[in-house]
Amino acid sequence: LYLRRIDAGDHGGLIVQLVDLADHRTADRRLAQQRAFRSALLELSDLSHDTDSDEEFYATLVRRAVQVVPGAQAGSVLVRTPDTDEYRFAAAEGYDLIGLQRYSLRESELFRDVDNPAACIVREFDNVGELDPERMQWLIEVGRMHEIVVNVSAPVTTAGRPVAFISLDNFEDAEAFNETSIEMTTVLGRLIADLWRRRDLEGALRRERESFRHQALHDDLSGLANRRHLEDRIDEVIAASNRHGRPLSLLFVDVDDFKDVNDTYGHGVGDQVIVAVAERLRSATRASDTVGRWGGDEFVIIAQDAPTVGDVEALTTRVLAEFVEPLVLDTSEIPIRLTVGAAWSSNGAASRDALVRCADAALYEAKASGKNTVRFGTI
């Protein structure tokens, strides 16, 4: 109510002007809601880029959603388990999250039609009859199902199918949610969808980089570590052995008369032999050993944990024993024998070049003695 006196000469008077401030208050309230919502979006957008934890992002999103979406008193994020129609609770505000995570909800048990791509408000929850008694009790006690009077939810859709939902609840007023609530919930759902798409892109990029790195460090034919990788690994093992004064061993393994295999059966079978030899070498070695292809028909075994020469002898015995039986390739049985040259360093003080020369010299000596045998060199 505003009173304003106006000077009208001899005819002074009083004009009373009534102004309804309700519209102004409503506009101010909406403006404050929009400011709070924009602030929440900026915070969530920054968080989605800065965190690697989806759960942390979901928890912050649902907490901020309850704070800024009109009518929201509680909420949750449900995420679909891949290759199923079940959704698990990934975050919750106003609920016991650990309790909610005891079970999952099937699509038919959600408060809404999952095929509806839009955010929607639900006031009648007539699908609860599909729950078995145990899960019904769980949803009543932990999910406060009988307390909810209205729900608004928005799907998170990728590749045309919902993968998650942002769901908000009110326990007091069936008319608590309106078009503004729907719009805001829709935007929050899209924010989660953006996170999923970015995670997918980042995952694809990471897998591509890992593939390139694997190709750069592994032999195309056998899948073993290639020469570059082996050289790096030898340096790593030497450095670790130097720090702790531990022995190490390097084995050069050569396939005897491999040229005869290629000449007799062809290079295609020769490639199969290389692959089969690689598999048997893996079987003969330990998890702590590194097996690689040095080049051609020559392989390398790096034995980091070989305290004594006797341990190296035991390793070479296992390697040769793997080739007592012939390789069976298609319909052919191909006998394969190996020759091994082993270099052993008692304290890890040897250089890579010294180890390689020692193992190579031992291999040459073994070949000269008649093949299918082992010779040792120490540094």
Buried (B, 14 or more C-beta within 10 A) or exposed (E): EEEEEEEEEEEEEEEEEEEEEEEEEEEEEEEEBEEBBEEBBEEBEEBBEEEEEBEBBBBBBBBBBBEBBBBBBBBBBBBBEEEEEBBBBBBBBBBBBEBBEEBBBBBEBBBBBBEEEEBBBBEEBEBBEEBEEEBBEBBBEBBBBEEBBBBBBBBBBEEEEBBBBBBBBBBEEEEBBEEBBBBBBBBBBBBBBEBBEEEEEEEEEEEEEEEEEEEEBBBEEBBBBBBEBBBEBBEEBBEEBBEEEBBBBBBBBBBBBBEEBBEEBEEEBBEBBBBBBBBBBBEBBEEEBBBBBBEEBBBBBBBBBBEEBEBBBEBBEBBBEBBEEEBEBEEEEBEBBBBBBBBBBBEBEBEBEBBBBBBBBBBBBBBEEEEBBBBBBBB
